[in-house]
Amino acid sequence: MSYINFSEDDLYRANNADLVSYLGGGRVKRVGSTYRYIYTDGSGTHDSVTIHGGKWYDHKNQRGGYAVKFLQEFLGFSFQDSVIELLGGHCSAQTVSSPRAAPEPVVKPFELPEPNADMRRVFAYLTKQRFIDPQIISHFAHEHKIYEEKKYHNVVFVGTDENGNPKQASVRSTLSFGKTFRITVAGSDTDYSFSHFGNDEKLFVFEAPIDMLSFITLYQKDWKNHSYIAMNGVYESAVLKALESHSDLRSVYLCTDNDSGGIEAAERLRDILYEHGYEEIFRIAPQLKDWNESLKQLHGAEYLPAVPHERKELYLQSVAELNDVKINPNRIAADLIAAYNSADRKRLAEFSVAASEHFLKIAGEEFPLDRMKNRLTNEYRCYQDKGSVSVKLGKLQSAMTAGLEQLRKPSQTAVELKITARKLYDIADCALRLSTEETLVQRAEQKETSEEVPSDESFQMSMSV
């Protein structure tokens, strides 16, 4: 029996496929800023599964995962069939006759999909459904960076190298109903992506080609002088390659979506760029979910609002609400343990921050509460804040152990005092992250309960009938 050795890129794209688009309107319903999957089992019909992009969580059965696992759990697909289905049959994988075989890796050569004789369908899709300016489409079409695929009439976005040679391509369905998909053509070089390079120092970075085209449509003044690149997801390699190949680029504007994924991508990319020596990095977020939603709003079409990063907002709110507390320098370890045992995360965070300030002051540094709050806010990265309540409780316990061990060290030097202050700061950070996660779990449980319990009005109506 043959099996398929999927590449990491295949698995990433399959797991991050948009489940709502795949399932269609008949099996999902929108509830606030999320979607619910409707399914039936032996106990009846349920809508306890929330979906966001390629992620899902079943609140009823306390399990979740990504798109591939969803197809396995709810639609009865095998693992291999799930990946193939979500990729629309387009993958860079190798088929192997035996799972015990160890074949030599085969790299499939990059080949652009065969173009159609014209691009009427693609042009209509981009102008009438996506509201992209026709002249902008024509510009990229003349550069052979946008065209219509012959077989399925999908839109193809082409990424070229410094000499204009095609190196990467992404394909997107132009259907306005039914199953839609986005894939990267097999053999694509992820160091390149759909882009435009001007002659000034500004580079604007987007998640997808349509986001990029929408932004240019919204802000057309001197657009050809600027540079733009679509990451085709959240890959940073194409951005780094573009900066390396165009030394005149100095200012990078991160224009990713205004939702959880886009906010995390912007934070992660900012850190990566800083590590590579780039300092002029700015965030430009759309007012709605993405730049195409802004175009839709402008043309009176239905649009999706921004989706706040709930975890990040909760954490930052908790930091802002921290109060100054007094500490007894002779009882710091005992009082720290008492605050931890109280299970009052805010109290523990406030005490730890105050103790950290105390040791920094002894070491010769003034670090008042407002400055400490700014530090917590500036150092927080939502893309790194992962894990369940139990995972974050474990991290807090580890931070407590490290902090108490440091407190027990006698006659500390200025350097050691700063280490102690940092470990106390880490306790505060872990306590706030745990508190945030506990609040999110409580909100999810309350929301599920409120949706399951009928209102008094419904009860009175049924009684009157």
C-alpha positions as CSV (number, residue, x, y, z in Angstrom):
1,M,0.0,0.0,0.0
2,S,1.5,3.4,-1.0
3,Y,1.7,6.3,1.3
4,I,2.7,9.9,0.8
5,N,5.7,11.6,2.4
6,F,4.3,15.1,2.8
7,S,6.8,18.0,3.0
8,E,6.7,20.4,6.0
9,D,5.3,23.1,3.7
10,D,2.4,20.8,2.6
11,L,1.5,20.0,6.2
12,Y,1.7,23.7,7.2
13,R,-0.5,24.8,4.4
14,A,-3.0,22.0,5.0
15,N,-3.2,22.6,8.7
16,N,-3.8,26.4,8.2
17,A,-6.4,26.0,5.4
18,D,-9.5,28.1,6.1
19,L,-12.1,25.6,7.5
20,V,-15.0,27.9,7.2
21,S,-14.4,28.4,3.4
22,Y,-13.9,24.6,3.0
23,L,-17.1,23.6,4.8
24,G,-19.3,26.2,3.2
25,G,-22.3,28.0,4.7
26,G,-24.5,24.9,5.3
27,R,-22.4,23.4,8.1
28,V,-21.1,26.5,9.9
29,K,-22.8,29.5,11.5
30,R,-21.3,32.7,12.6
31,V,-21.6,33.6,16.3
32,G,-20.0,37.0,17.1
33,S,-16.4,37.0,15.9
34,T,-16.2,33.2,15.6
35,Y,-17.8,30.4,13.7
36,R,-19.5,27.3,15.0
37,Y,-19.5,23.9,13.2
38,I,-22.8,22.1,13.2
39,Y,-22.6,18.3,13.5
40,T,-24.9,15.4,14.5
41,D,-24.0,12.3,16.5
42,G,-25.9,9.7,18.4
43,S,-26.9,12.2,21.0
44,G,-28.3,14.8,18.6
45,T,-27.2,17.9,16.8
46,H,-24.4,20.1,18.3
47,D,-22.7,23.4,17.6
48,S,-20.0,23.2,20.3
49,V,-17.1,23.4,17.9
50,T,-15.6,26.8,17.4
51,I,-13.5,27.5,14.2
52,H,-11.0,30.2,13.5
53,G,-9.0,29.9,10.3
54,G,-7.5,26.4,10.4
55,K,-7.9,26.0,14.2
56,W,-10.9,24.4,15.9
57,Y,-11.9,23.5,19.5
58,D,-14.7,21.2,20.6
59,H,-15.9,22.7,23.9
60,K,-18.3,19.8,24.5
61,N,-15.5,17.1,24.4
62,Q,-12.6,19.4,25.4
63,R,-10.4,18.7,22.4
64,G,-9.2,20.6,19.4
65,G,-6.5,21.0,16.8
66,Y,-5.9,22.1,13.2
67,A,-7.5,21.5,9.9
68,V,-6.1,18.1,9.1
69,K,-7.2,16.7,12.4
70,F,-10.7,18.2,11.9
71,L,-11.2,16.3,8.7
72,Q,-10.1,13.1,10.4
73,E,-12.3,13.7,13.5
74,F,-15.5,14.9,11.9
75,L,-15.5,14.0,8.2
76,G,-13.9,10.5,8.4
77,F,-10.9,11.2,6.2
78,S,-7.6,9.4,6.7
79,F,-4.6,11.5,7.5
80,Q,-3.3,11.3,3.9
81,D,-6.7,12.1,2.4
82,S,-7.2,15.0,4.7
83,V,-4.0,16.7,3.6
84,I,-4.6,16.0,-0.1
85,E,-8.2,17.3,0.3
86,L,-7.2,20.5,2.0
87,L,-4.4,21.2,-0.6
88,G,-6.9,20.7,-3.4
89,G,-4.7,17.9,-4.8
90,H,-1.7,20.2,-5.2
91,C,1.2,19.2,-3.0
92,S,4.9,18.9,-3.3
93,A,4.8,15.4,-1.6
94,Q,6.4,12.2,-2.9
95,T,4.4,9.0,-3.2
96,V,6.3,6.0,-1.7
97,S,5.3,2.3,-2.3
98,S,6.2,1.1,1.2
99,P,6.2,3.0,4.5
100,R,9.5,1.1,5.4
101,A,11.3,2.4,2.4
102,A,13.8,5.2,2.7
103,P,13.8,6.8,-0.7
104,E,16.1,9.5,-1.8
105,P,14.4,12.9,-1.5
106,V,13.0,14.0,-4.9
107,V,12.7,17.7,-5.5
108,K,9.9,18.4,-7.9
109,P,10.9,21.2,-10.4
110,F,9.0,24.4,-10.2
111,E,6.6,24.8,-13.1
112,L,4.0,27.5,-13.5
113,P,0.4,26.4,-14.2
114,E,-0.6,26.6,-17.9
115,P,-2.0,30.1,-18.6
116,N,-5.4,30.7,-20.2
117,A,-5.7,32.5,-23.5
118,D,-7.2,35.5,-21.6
119,M,-7.9,36.5,-18.0
120,R,-11.5,37.6,-18.1
121,R,-12.6,35.5,-15.2
122,V,-9.7,36.6,-13.0
123,F,-10.1,40.2,-14.0
124,A,-13.9,40.1,-13.2
125,Y,-13.1,38.4,-9.8
126,L,-10.5,40.9,-8.7
127,T,-12.4,44.0,-9.8
128,K,-16.1,43.0,-9.0
129,Q,-15.7,40.8,-6.0
130,R,-12.4,42.2,-4.5
131,F,-12.7,45.8,-5.9
132,I,-9.1,46.0,-6.9
133,D,-8.4,48.9,-9.2
134,P,-8.3,47.7,-12.9
135,Q,-5.2,49.7,-13.7
136,I,-3.3,48.0,-10.9
137,I,-4.3,44.6,-12.1
138,S,-3.2,45.5,-15.6
139,H,0.1,46.7,-14.3
140,F,0.9,43.3,-12.7
141,A,-0.6,41.4,-15.6
142,H,1.7,43.1,-18.0
143,E,4.6,42.1,-15.8
144,H,3.3,38.5,-16.0
145,K,2.9,38.4,-12.2
146,I,-0.9,37.9,-12.4
147,Y,-2.7,35.6,-14.9
148,E,-5.5,33.1,-15.2
149,E,-4.9,29.4,-15.0
150,K,-6.2,27.5,-18.0
151,K,-7.5,24.3,-16.4
152,Y,-9.6,25.7,-13.5
153,H,-9.5,29.4,-14.2
154,N,-7.9,30.2,-10.9
155,V,-5.9,33.3,-10.3
156,V,-2.1,32.8,-10.2
157,F,0.2,35.2,-8.4
158,V,3.8,34.9,-9.5
159,G,7.0,35.7,-7.4
160,T,10.1,36.5,-9.5
161,D,13.8,36.8,-8.7
162,E,16.0,39.8,-9.2
163,N,16.2,39.1,-12.9
164,G,12.5,38.7,-13.3
165,N,12.5,34.9,-13.6
166,P,9.5,33.1,-12.0
167,K,10.5,31.3,-8.8
168,Q,7.3,31.0,-6.8
169,A,3.6,31.0,-7.5
170,S,0.4,30.8,-5.4
171,V,-2.9,29.8,-6.8
172,R,-6.3,31.1,-5.5
173,S,-9.8,30.0,-6.4
174,T,-12.0,32.6,-8.0
175,L,-15.3,31.0,-7.0
176,S,-17.7,33.2,-5.2
177,F,-19.5,30.2,-3.6
178,G,-18.7,26.6,-2.6
179,K,-15.2,25.4,-1.7
180,T,-12.4,27.9,-2.2
181,F,-8.7,27.3,-1.7
182,R,-5.3,28.8,-1.7
183,I,-2.2,26.8,-2.5
184,T,1.5,27.3,-3.3
185,V,2.7,25.7,-6.5
186,A,4.9,22.7,-5.9
187,G,8.6,23.4,-6.2
188,S,8.2,27.1,-5.3
189,D,11.2,28.8,-3.8
190,T,9.9,30.4,-0.6
191,D,12.7,33.0,-0.8
192,Y,10.6,34.8,-3.4
193,S,7.0,35.9,-3.4
194,F,4.5,38.1,-5.2
195,S,6.0,41.6,-5.0
196,H,6.8,45.0,-6.5
197,F,10.0,47.0,-6.0
198,G,10.1,50.7,-6.4
199,N,13.0,53.1,-5.9
200,D,12.5,54.6,-2.4
201,E,13.4,53.1,1.0
202,K,9.9,51.8,2.0
203,L,8.9,48.2,2.0
204,F,5.2,47.2,2.9
205,V,4.7,43.6,4.0
206,F,1.4,41.7,3.6
207,E,0.1,38.2,4.3
208,A,-1.4,37.6,0.8
209,P,-1.4,39.1,-2.7
210,I,-5.0,40.3,-2.5
211,D,-4.2,42.2,0.7
212,M,-1.3,43.9,-1.1
213,L,-3.3,44.8,-4.1
214,S,-6.1,46.1,-1.9
215,F,-3.7,48.4,0.0
216,I,-2.2,49.8,-3.2
217,T,-5.8,50.4,-4.5
218,L,-6.6,52.3,-1.2
219,Y,-3.3,54.3,-1.3
220,Q,-2.4,54.9,-4.9
221,K,-0.4,58.1,-4.6
222,D,3.2,57.4,-5.8
223,W,2.7,53.7,-5.2
224,K,5.1,52.6,-7.9
225,N,7.9,54.3,-6.0
226,H,7.4,52.1,-2.9
227,S,8.1,48.4,-2.5
228,Y,5.5,45.7,-1.6
229,I,5.7,42.0,-0.9
230,A,3.1,39.4,0.0
231,M,4.5,36.6,2.3
232,N,1.9,34.1,1.1
233,G,1.0,33.4,4.7
234,V,3.4,34.2,7.5
235,Y,6.7,33.1,5.9
236,E,9.5,35.6,6.6
237,S,12.1,34.2,4.2
238,A,10.8,36.2,1.2
239,V,10.9,39.4,3.3
240,L,14.5,38.8,4.4
241,K,15.6,37.9,0.8
242,A,13.9,41.1,-0.5
243,L,15.8,43.2,2.1
244,E,19.0,41.5,1.3
245,S,18.6,42.0,-2.5
246,H,17.5,45.6,-2.2
247,S,20.0,47.4,0.0
248,D,18.2,50.7,-0.4
249,L,15.2,49.5,1.6
250,R,15.4,50.9,5.1
251,S,11.8,51.3,6.5
252,V,9.6,48.2,6.9
253,Y,5.9,48.5,7.4
254,L,4.1,45.4,8.7
255,C,0.6,45.5,7.2
256,T,-0.6,42.0,8.3
257,D,-4.3,41.4,9.1
258,N,-6.0,42.8,12.1
259,D,-6.8,39.5,13.7
260,S,-5.0,37.1,16.1
261,G,-2.9,35.5,13.3
262,G,-2.0,38.8,11.8
263,I,-1.1,40.5,15.1
264,E,1.1,37.5,16.1
265,A,2.7,37.5,12.6
266,A,3.6,41.2,12.9
267,E,5.2,40.7,16.4
268,R,7.2,37.7,15.3
269,L,8.4,39.3,12.1
270,R,9.4,42.5,14.0
271,D,11.6,40.4,16.3
272,I,13.1,38.6,13.4
273,L,13.9,41.8,11.6
274,Y,15.4,43.3,14.7
275,E,17.7,40.2,15.0
276,H,18.8,40.9,11.4
277,G,19.8,44.5,12.2
278,Y,16.8,46.3,10.9
279,E,15.5,49.1,13.2
280,E,13.0,51.2,11.3
281,I,10.0,48.8,11.6
282,F,6.5,50.1,11.8
283,R,3.0,48.5,12.2
284,I,0.2,49.6,9.9
285,A,-3.0,47.7,10.8
286,P,-6.2,47.9,8.8
287,Q,-9.3,49.2,10.6
288,L,-11.2,46.0,9.7
289,K,-10.0,42.4,9.5
290,D,-7.8,43.0,6.5
291,W,-7.2,45.5,3.7
292,N,-9.6,43.9,1.3
293,E,-12.4,44.2,3.9
294,S,-11.7,47.9,4.0
295,L,-12.2,48.0,0.2
296,K,-15.4,46.1,0.6
297,Q,-16.7,48.6,3.2
298,L,-15.7,51.5,0.8
299,H,-17.9,49.9,-1.9
300,G,-20.8,49.2,0.3
301,A,-20.3,45.4,0.3
302,E,-20.5,43.1,3.4
303,Y,-17.3,43.1,5.3
304,L,-15.6,41.4,8.3
305,P,-14.6,43.5,11.3
306,A,-11.3,43.4,13.0
307,V,-10.8,40.5,15.5
308,P,-9.0,41.7,18.6
309,H,-6.3,39.5,20.1
310,E,-8.2,38.7,23.2
311,R,-5.3,37.1,25.1
312,K,-3.0,40.0,24.4
313,E,-5.6,42.6,25.4
314,L,-6.3,40.8,28.6
315,Y,-2.7,40.6,29.5
316,L,-2.0,44.3,28.8
317,Q,-5.2,45.3,30.7
318,S,-3.9,43.3,33.7
319,V,-0.6,45.1,33.6
320,A,-2.3,48.5,33.4
321,E,-4.3,47.6,36.6
322,L,-1.3,46.7,38.7
323,N,-1.1,48.8,41.9
324,D,1.8,49.8,44.1
325,V,2.1,47.7,47.3
326,K,4.4,48.0,50.3
327,I,6.7,45.2,51.2
328,N,8.6,44.2,54.3
329,P,12.2,43.7,53.3
330,N,12.7,41.2,56.1
331,R,9.8,38.9,55.0
332,I,10.0,38.9,51.2
333,A,10.4,35.2,50.7
334,A,7.6,34.3,53.3
335,D,5.2,36.9,51.9
336,L,6.0,35.8,48.3
337,I,5.0,32.2,49.2
338,A,1.9,33.5,51.0
339,A,0.8,35.5,47.9
340,Y,1.4,32.4,45.7
341,N,-0.6,30.1,48.0
342,S,-3.5,32.6,48.0
343,A,-4.1,31.8,44.3
344,D,-4.7,35.6,43.8
345,R,-2.6,36.1,40.7
346,K,-2.9,39.8,40.7
347,R,-1.7,40.0,44.3
348,L,1.3,37.8,43.5
349,A,2.1,39.9,40.5
350,E,1.9,43.2,42.4
351,F,4.0,41.8,45.3
352,S,6.7,40.4,42.9
353,V,6.9,43.7,41.0
354,A,7.3,45.7,44.2
355,A,10.0,43.2,45.4
356,S,11.8,43.5,42.1
357,E,11.8,47.3,42.4
358,H,13.2,46.9,45.9
359,F,16.2,44.9,44.8
360,L,16.9,47.2,41.8
361,K,16.9,50.2,44.1
362,I,19.5,48.5,46.4
363,A,21.6,47.8,43.2
364,G,21.5,51.5,42.4
365,E,18.6,51.6,39.8
366,E,15.4,53.5,40.2
367,F,12.7,51.4,38.6
368,P,9.2,52.8,39.7
369,L,5.9,51.0,39.0
370,D,5.1,52.9,35.8
371,R,8.5,51.9,34.4
372,M,8.0,48.3,35.4
373,K,4.6,48.3,33.7
374,N,6.1,49.6,30.5
375,R,8.7,46.9,30.7
376,L,6.0,44.2,31.0
377,T,4.0,45.7,28.2
378,N,7.0,46.1,25.8
379,E,8.5,42.6,26.5
380,Y,5.2,40.7,26.0
381,R,4.9,38.7,22.8
382,C,1.5,37.2,22.1
383,Y,3.0,34.8,19.6
384,Q,5.1,33.3,22.4
385,D,2.3,33.2,24.9
386,K,1.1,29.6,24.3
387,G,-0.1,26.7,26.4
388,S,-3.0,25.7,28.6
389,V,-3.7,26.7,32.2
390,S,-1.8,23.7,33.5
391,V,1.2,24.5,31.3
392,K,1.3,28.1,32.5
393,L,0.8,27.0,36.1
394,G,3.9,24.8,35.7
395,K,5.8,27.8,34.4
396,L,4.8,29.9,37.3
397,Q,5.9,27.2,39.7
398,S,9.2,27.0,38.0
399,A,9.6,30.8,38.2
400,M,8.7,30.7,41.9
401,T,11.3,28.0,42.6
402,A,14.0,30.0,40.8
403,G,13.0,33.2,42.5
404,L,13.1,31.6,46.0
405,E,16.5,30.0,45.4
406,Q,17.9,33.4,44.4
407,L,16.4,35.1,47.4
408,R,18.1,32.6,49.7
409,K,21.6,33.7,48.5
410,P,23.3,35.8,51.1
411,S,25.4,39.0,50.6
412,Q,24.5,39.6,47.0
413,T,26.6,41.8,44.7
414,A,25.0,44.5,42.5
415,V,24.9,42.0,39.6
416,E,23.3,39.3,41.8
417,L,20.8,41.8,43.1
418,K,19.7,42.6,39.5
419,I,19.4,38.8,38.8
420,T,17.1,38.5,41.8
421,A,15.1,41.5,40.6
422,R,14.7,39.8,37.2
423,K,13.6,36.5,38.7
424,L,10.9,38.3,40.7
425,Y,9.9,40.2,37.6
426,D,9.5,36.8,35.8
427,I,7.2,35.6,38.6
428,A,5.0,38.6,38.0
429,D,4.9,38.0,34.2
430,C,4.1,34.3,34.7
431,A,1.3,35.1,37.2
432,L,-0.3,37.6,34.7
433,R,-0.1,35.1,31.9
434,L,-1.7,32.4,34.0
435,S,-4.4,34.8,35.2
436,T,-5.1,35.7,31.5
437,E,-5.5,32.1,30.5
438,E,-7.8,31.3,33.5
439,T,-10.0,34.3,32.5
440,L,-10.2,33.1,28.9
441,V,-11.2,29.6,30.0
442,Q,-13.9,31.0,32.3
443,R,-15.2,33.2,29.5
444,A,-15.4,30.2,27.1
445,E,-17.3,28.2,29.7
446,Q,-19.7,31.0,30.4
447,K,-20.3,31.6,26.8
448,E,-21.0,27.9,26.2
449,T,-23.4,27.8,29.2
450,S,-25.3,30.9,28.1
451,E,-25.8,29.4,24.6
452,E,-27.1,26.1,26.0
453,V,-29.5,27.5,28.6
454,P,-32.8,28.8,27.1
455,S,-33.9,32.3,27.9
456,D,-37.0,33.0,30.1
457,E,-38.7,34.4,27.1
458,S,-38.4,31.2,25.2
459,F,-39.7,29.3,28.2
460,Q,-42.7,31.5,28.5
461,M,-43.5,31.2,24.8
462,S,-43.4,27.4,25.0
463,M,-45.6,27.4,28.1
464,S,-48.2,29.7,26.4
465,V,-48.3,27.3,23.4
